[in-house]
Amino acid sequence: MSEAPTPETAGTPSVFRNWLSLAGLVLIIGALFSFVLLFVLDTVAHFSNPYVGILTYLVTPVFIGLGLGLALLGAWIERRRRKRTGRASTPGLLIDLSRPRDRRLLAFSAAGGAVFLLLSAFGSYQTYHFTESTQFCGQACHTVMKPEYVTYQQGSHARVGCTECHIGPGATWFVRSKLSGSYQVYATLANKYPRPIPTPVANLRPAQETCEQCHWPKKFVGNLDRTYNYYLAEESNTFYALRMLLRVGGADPANGPVGGIHWHMNVANKVEYIASDASRLKIPWVRMTDPQGVVTEFRSPGFTNDPSAYEIRRMDCMDCHNRPAHVYKTPNDAVNLAMALGQIDPALPWVKTNAVFILSEHYSSEDEALKKIATFLEAKYPGQSTVKETIAAVQRIYQNNFFPEMKASWKAYPNHLGHKDWPGCFRCHDDKHKSADGKKAIKGGECNICHIILAQGSGEKLLQLNAQGQKFDHPGGDYDLNCSECHNGGL
């Protein structure tokens, strides 16, 4: 066997032949492998994920750049050392497979490289799935997204992934989500995010492309029987309930009469409107096109502007169901529910009023709120056996619906479903939106259009069912006002 070549005969080793440059090279290989794997996963996924895009196009390039920097730094240090000493720190690489030692080192190197790539693939794959999870969306930026995450867990869509509603399929929204996700990371790191986080009204994807992937718009629902439990704001916390049929109806004439609340979503009816504010609480103009193609415009008093100067939106599910996954319960509704479930003792005098009052107060932090709730109720009911359970229930209501650090509560997010605490249905159905000739108006105030009150009150009175419906018997007398003009979530 010939003698092994000397460094002179083998050639001068590259300046990248040093441990620092080799470590940079390993980092580059791992990052490139992760980039390719994440790119493939993100491309073939059914739903796009903006955070995977951040990992793919922002994080992995950072590691590639870091590896490149280490490699160049190692080469620069090695070059300076050679100028100073006049020789290379390591001889040229020579592999002789006839030598057992070289074969063992080569085998160990190949096995180590395979394990490294396997771990990179496993880590990238697990990271990909973690970024798809609701835990990542809600907890990675804990303070920022805590309100959305907590209310999401209590909602009816708690088993639907965030990205399925907020992004959905398609190349266009794929790109938009990448840009939006990148900015969200910057805003979080720079502490430039708004408080509270605004509802994505303007840039939310149309319901036809998200909600209707699961919900059938022509489904005939018919009437739904619902009972709503209330406790009056008085010393005895008098129980008062409403049992009613919600006339949801449907829009498919093959399965039932077209009508009810879901008449608005009948594909044969085209309802368009203009909103004069960002939250869509004020709707001064509505245009209705019936199945025969007859067009009728309705305007609220004083609106004489040209509709073409505004954005005209076609009504869809989100115009009523605008809080499908993140519902912030009002103090009144949350306390009513807790009392009906026995979590708050109705025997405590004025407990309904006191609980709603202390929940509605302003607090700078959750810790402050929990302490003041406990102090307030302990002072109101000293020595009462059920006060501890009541305090715990009220504190739990606060933790699930109030987030002072993000200024998030029911006050920040109008709910258009119904009409008790927000205008909701009465944004249009107020008898004030009239056609140009004044002969037609969008009906309002006729309760039986959307629901039929079967029974109301408490005790024996609640057992007096009337299938034809009853006139609403408002506790304390009748008022010629829309519900939301008095009720504001705290009453």
C-alpha positions in Angstrom: 0.0 0.0 0.0 1.3 3.4 -0.9 2.3 5.9 1.7 -0.5 8.4 2.7 0.0 11.7 1.0 1.4 14.5 3.1 -0.5 17.8 3.5 1.7 19.3 0.8 1.0 16.5 -1.7 -2.7 16.4 -0.8 -3.2 20.1 -1.3 -4.0 22.9 1.1 -7.2 22.3 3.1 -10.1 24.7 2.6 -10.4 27.6 5.1 -13.8 26.1 5.8 -12.1 23.1 7.4 -12.7 24.1 11.0 -15.2 23.2 13.7 -17.0 26.5 13.6 -17.6 26.4 9.9 -18.6 22.7 10.0 -21.1 23.5 12.7 -22.6 26.2 10.5 -22.8 23.8 7.6 -24.7 21.3 9.7 -27.1 24.1 10.7 -27.6 25.0 7.1 -28.4 21.4 6.1 -30.9 21.0 8.9 -32.6 24.3 8.2 -32.8 23.5 4.4 -34.3 20.1 5.2 -36.9 21.6 7.5 -37.7 24.3 4.9 -38.4 21.8 2.2 -40.5 19.6 4.5 -42.5 22.5 5.8 -43.0 23.9 2.3 -44.4 20.5 1.1 -46.7 20.2 4.2 -48.0 23.7 3.8 -48.6 23.2 0.1 -50.5 20.0 0.3 -52.5 20.9 3.4 -56.3 21.2 3.0 -56.3 24.4 5.1 -53.6 27.0 5.0 -51.9 28.0 8.2 -50.3 31.4 8.4 -48.0 30.3 11.3 -46.6 27.5 9.2 -45.8 30.1 6.6 -43.9 32.1 9.2 -41.9 29.1 10.2 -41.2 28.2 6.6 -40.4 31.6 5.1 -39.2 33.5 8.2 -37.8 31.2 10.8 -36.0 28.6 8.7 -34.3 31.3 6.6 -33.0 32.9 9.9 -31.4 29.6 10.8 -30.0 29.2 7.3 -28.5 32.7 7.6 -27.1 31.9 11.1 -25.5 28.8 9.7 -24.0 30.7 6.8 -22.7 33.3 9.2 -21.0 30.7 11.4 -19.4 29.1 8.3 -18.1 32.5 7.1 -16.9 33.5 10.6 -15.1 30.2 11.0 -13.4 30.7 7.5 -12.4 34.2 8.4 -10.8 33.1 11.7 -9.0 30.2 10.0 -7.6 32.5 7.3 -6.3 35.0 9.8 -4.7 32.1 11.8 -3.0 30.8 8.7 -1.5 34.2 7.9 -0.2 34.4 11.4 1.2 30.8 11.7 1.9 30.0 8.1 0.1 26.6 8.2 -3.3 25.0 8.2 -4.8 23.9 11.5 -5.9 20.5 10.1 -4.5 18.3 7.3 -6.5 17.6 4.1 -9.3 15.1 4.3 -8.2 11.7 3.3 -10.6 8.6 3.4 -9.1 5.2 2.9 -11.8 2.5 3.0 -9.1 -0.2 3.3 -8.4 1.1 6.9 -10.9 -0.2 9.5 -10.8 3.1 11.4 -11.9 5.1 8.3 -14.7 2.6 7.7 -15.9 2.9 11.3 -15.8 6.8 11.1 -17.6 6.8 7.8 -20.3 4.5 9.2 -20.7 6.6 12.3 -20.9 9.8 10.2 -23.6 8.3 7.9 -25.6 7.0 10.9 -25.3 10.4 12.7 -26.4 12.3 9.6 -29.4 10.0 9.2 -30.4 10.5 12.8 -29.9 14.2 12.5 -32.2 14.4 9.4 -34.7 12.1 11.0 -34.9 14.4 14.1 -35.2 17.5 11.9 -38.0 15.9 10.0 -39.8 14.8 13.2 -39.3 18.2 14.8 -40.6 20.0 11.7 -43.6 17.8 11.4 -44.6 18.1 15.0 -44.1 21.9 14.8 -46.3 22.0 11.8 -49.1 20.2 13.6 -48.6 22.3 16.7 -49.1 25.5 14.8 -52.3 24.1 13.4 -53.7 23.6 16.9 -56.0 25.9 18.7 -53.6 25.8 21.7 -51.0 27.5 19.6 -53.4 30.1 18.2 -54.7 30.9 21.7 -51.7 30.3 23.9 -48.5 31.1 22.0 -49.4 34.8 22.4 -51.0 34.2 25.8 -52.0 37.8 26.8 -53.0 38.9 23.3 -55.2 36.0 22.3 -56.4 34.9 25.8 -59.9 36.5 25.4 -60.5 34.8 22.0 -59.1 31.4 23.3 -61.2 31.3 26.5 -64.4 32.3 24.8 -63.7 29.9 21.9 -63.4 27.0 24.4 -66.9 27.8 25.7 -68.5 28.2 22.3 -70.4 25.9 20.0 -67.4 25.7 17.6 -64.9 24.6 20.2 -64.0 21.5 18.1 -63.5 23.5 14.9 -59.9 24.6 14.2 -59.2 28.3 14.1 -57.8 28.3 10.6 -60.8 26.5 9.2 -63.0 29.6 9.8 -60.4 32.4 9.8 -58.6 31.2 6.6 -60.2 28.3 4.8 -59.0 26.8 1.5 -57.7 28.6 -1.6 -54.5 30.2 -2.9 -55.7 33.8 -2.6 -56.5 33.5 1.1 -53.3 31.4 1.6 -51.2 34.4 0.5 -53.3 36.9 2.5 -52.9 34.7 5.6 -49.1 34.7 5.2 -49.0 38.4 5.1 -51.4 38.9 8.0 -49.6 36.3 10.1 -46.3 37.9 9.6 -47.6 41.3 10.6 -49.2 39.8 13.7 -45.8 38.4 14.8 -44.3 41.8 14.4 -47.1 43.6 16.2 -46.8 41.2 19.1 -43.1 41.5 19.4 -43.2 45.3 19.1 -46.2 45.6 21.5 -48.2 47.4 18.8 -51.3 45.3 18.8 -54.7 47.0 19.6 -56.6 46.5 22.8 -59.1 45.0 22.4 -58.3 43.0 19.3 -60.8 44.2 16.7 -63.3 41.9 15.1 -62.1 41.2 11.5 -65.3 42.6 10.0 -63.8 44.1 6.9 -61.4 41.3 5.9 -63.3 38.2 7.2 -63.8 35.6 4.5 -67.3 35.3 3.1 -69.5 32.8 5.0 -70.2 31.0 1.8 -66.6 29.9 1.7 -66.2 29.0 5.4 -69.5 28.5 7.4 -71.2 26.8 4.5 -68.5 24.2 4.2 -70.3 22.5 7.2 -73.7 24.3 7.5 -76.3 23.7 4.8 -77.8 27.0 3.9 -81.0 25.5 2.4 -81.6 23.3 5.5 -85.2 23.5 6.7 -85.1 23.9 10.5 -88.7 24.8 11.4 -89.5 25.9 14.9 -87.2 25.5 17.9 -88.5 25.3 21.4 -86.4 27.4 23.8 -86.8 28.5 27.5 -85.0 31.5 28.8 -84.6 31.8 32.6 -84.3 35.2 34.3 -84.1 36.5 37.8 -85.5 40.0 38.4 -83.3 42.7 39.9 -85.1 42.9 43.3 -84.5 41.7 46.8 -86.2 38.4 46.4 -84.6 37.7 43.0 -88.0 36.6 41.6 -87.7 33.9 39.0 -89.2 34.8 35.6 -89.0 32.6 32.5 -89.9 32.8 28.8 -90.8 29.8 26.8 -91.0 30.4 23.1 -90.9 28.9 19.7 -88.2 30.5 17.6 -89.5 30.5 14.0 -86.2 29.7 12.3 -87.9 28.3 9.3 -85.8 27.5 6.2 -85.2 28.3 2.6 -85.7 25.1 0.8 -89.3 24.8 -0.5 -88.8 21.0 -1.0 -88.7 20.4 2.7 -91.0 23.1 4.2 -92.5 26.5 3.7 -90.0 29.2 2.9 -90.1 31.7 5.8 -89.0 32.4 9.3 -85.8 33.9 10.4 -83.8 32.0 7.8 -85.9 33.6 5.1 -83.1 36.1 4.8 -80.8 33.4 3.6 -83.2 32.0 0.9 -81.0 31.9 -2.2 -84.0 33.3 -4.2 -84.1 36.4 -2.0 -81.3 38.9 -2.4 -80.9 41.3 0.5 -78.3 44.0 0.3 -77.5 46.8 2.7 -75.2 49.7 3.6 -73.6 50.1 7.1 -72.6 53.5 8.1 -70.3 52.4 10.9 -67.5 49.8 11.2 -69.4 47.5 13.6 -72.5 47.4 11.3 -74.7 48.6 14.0 -76.3 51.4 11.9 -77.9 50.3 8.6 -79.6 53.3 6.9 -80.3 51.6 3.5 -81.6 48.2 2.4 -82.3 46.8 -1.0 -84.5 43.7 -1.5 -84.7 41.8 -4.7 -87.5 39.1 -4.7 -87.6 35.9 -6.7 -89.5 37.7 -9.5 -86.7 40.2 -9.8 -88.7 43.1 -8.3 -86.3 45.5 -6.5 -87.4 47.6 -3.5 -85.2 50.1 -1.7 -85.7 51.0 2.0 -84.2 54.0 3.6 -84.1 55.1 7.2 -85.3 58.7 7.9 -82.8 61.3 6.9 -80.7 59.1 4.7 -80.7 60.8 1.3 -77.2 59.9 0.1 -76.3 58.1 -3.1 -75.9 54.4 -2.2 -73.2 54.0 -4.9 -70.9 56.1 -2.7 -70.9 53.3 -0.1 -69.9 49.7 0.1 -73.0 47.6 -0.6 -72.8 44.3 1.1 -75.0 41.3 0.4 -76.4 39.8 3.6 -75.0 36.5 4.7 -74.9 34.3 7.9 -72.3 36.6 9.6 -74.6 39.6 9.5 -76.7 38.0 12.3 -74.3 35.3 13.6 -71.4 37.7 14.0 -70.1 36.0 17.2 -70.2 32.3 16.2 -67.2 31.2 18.2 -66.2 34.1 20.6 -69.2 35.0 22.7 -68.6 37.3 25.7 -71.6 36.8 28.0 -73.1 39.9 29.5 -73.2 40.1 33.3 -76.9 39.9 33.3 -77.1 36.7 31.1 -74.1 35.0 32.9 -75.6 35.6 36.3 -79.0 34.4 35.2 -77.5 31.2 33.9 -75.4 30.6 37.1 -78.5 31.2 39.3 -80.6 28.8 37.2 -77.8 26.2 37.5 -77.7 26.6 41.3 -74.2 28.0 41.3 -75.4 31.3 42.8 -77.8 31.0 45.6 -81.1 32.9 44.7 -82.0 32.9 48.4 -79.3 35.6 49.1 -81.1 39.0 49.1 -80.4 41.2 46.1 -77.8 38.7 44.9 -78.7 39.2 41.2 -78.3 42.9 41.5 -75.1 42.7 43.5 -73.5 40.1 41.3 -74.2 42.1 38.1 -73.0 45.3 39.8 -69.6 44.0 40.9 -69.0 42.3 37.5 -69.7 45.5 35.7 -67.2 47.5 37.6 -63.9 48.6 36.0 -60.7 46.8 36.9 -57.2 47.1 35.8 -56.3 43.4 36.1 -57.9 40.1 36.6 -56.3 39.7 40.0 -57.7 43.0 41.2 -61.2 42.0 40.0 -61.2 38.6 41.7 -60.1 40.1 45.0 -62.7 42.9 44.9 -65.5 40.5 43.9 -64.6 38.3 47.0 -64.4 41.3 49.3 -67.6 42.9 48.1 -69.7 39.7 48.4 -68.3 38.7 51.7 -69.2 42.1 53.1 -72.8 41.8 51.6 -73.4 38.3 53.0 -71.4 37.8 56.2 -71.8 34.4 57.7 -74.0 33.0 54.9 -73.3 29.3 54.2 -73.5 29.7 50.4 -71.4 32.8 50.0 -68.2 30.9 49.2 -69.9 29.0 46.3 -71.5 32.3 45.1 -68.1 34.1 45.2 -66.5 31.3 43.2 -69.3 31.3 40.6 -69.1 35.1 40.1 -65.3 35.0 39.9 -65.6 32.2 37.3 -68.0 34.3 35.3 -65.4 37.1 35.3 -62.5 34.9 34.3 -64.5 33.5 31.3 -65.9 36.7 30.0 -63.8 39.7 31.1 -60.2 40.4 30.2 -59.1 43.8 31.5 -55.5 43.5 30.3 -56.9 43.4 26.7 -60.0 45.6 27.5 -62.2 42.8 26.1 -65.7 42.2 27.3 -69.2 42.2 26.0 -69.0 46.0 25.7 -66.3 45.8 23.0 -68.0 43.2 20.8 -71.6 43.9 19.7 -73.7 40.8 19.1 -76.2 41.1 16.3 -78.0 37.8 17.1 -81.4 38.8 18.7 -82.2 42.2 20.0 -82.1 42.4 23.8 -78.7 43.9 24.6 -77.8 45.2 21.1 -80.0 46.5 18.3 -79.5 43.3 16.3 -82.7 42.6 14.3 -84.0 46.1 15.0 -81.1 47.6 12.9 -83.5 47.0 10.0 -86.8 45.8 11.5 -87.9 49.1 13.1 -90.8 50.2 11.0 -88.7 53.2 10.1 -87.0 51.8 7.0 -89.5 52.7 4.2 -89.7 52.5 0.5 -89.5 55.7 -1.7 -93.3 55.8 -2.1 -93.8 55.3 1.7 -96.1 52.4 1.1 -93.8 49.6 2.3 -91.7 49.4 5.5 -89.4 46.7 7.0 -91.7 45.4 9.7 -90.6 45.8 13.3 -92.2 45.3 16.7 -94.3 42.3 15.6 -92.9 39.7 17.9 -94.7 36.8 16.4 -92.9 37.2 13.1 -89.8 35.6 14.5 -90.9 33.9 17.7 -94.1 32.8 19.5 -94.3 33.2 23.3 -95.9 30.0 24.6 -95.6 30.7 28.3 -94.1 33.3 30.6 -93.7 34.2 34.2 -93.2 31.7 37.1 -95.0 29.1 39.1 -98.4 28.1 37.8 -98.4 30.9 35.3 -95.5 29.4 33.5 -97.6 26.2 33.0 -100.3 28.0 31.1 -99.3 27.2 27.6 -100.9 28.9 24.6 -100.0 27.4 21.2 -101.2 30.5 19.4 -98.9 32.7 21.4 -99.1 35.3 24.1 -98.4 39.0 24.2 -95.1 39.7 25.9 -95.7 40.6 29.5 -92.8 42.7 30.5 -92.1 42.6 34.3 -92.8 46.1 35.7 -95.0 47.2 32.9 -94.9 47.8 29.1 -92.5 50.2 27.5 -92.6 51.6 24.0 -88.9 51.2 23.4 -86.6 48.7 21.7 -85.2 46.2 24.2 -81.6 47.5 23.8 -82.6 51.0 24.6 -82.9 49.9 28.3 -81.1 46.6 28.5 -77.3 47.0 28.0 -76.0 43.7 29.3 -75.8 45.0 32.9 -79.6 45.0 33.5 
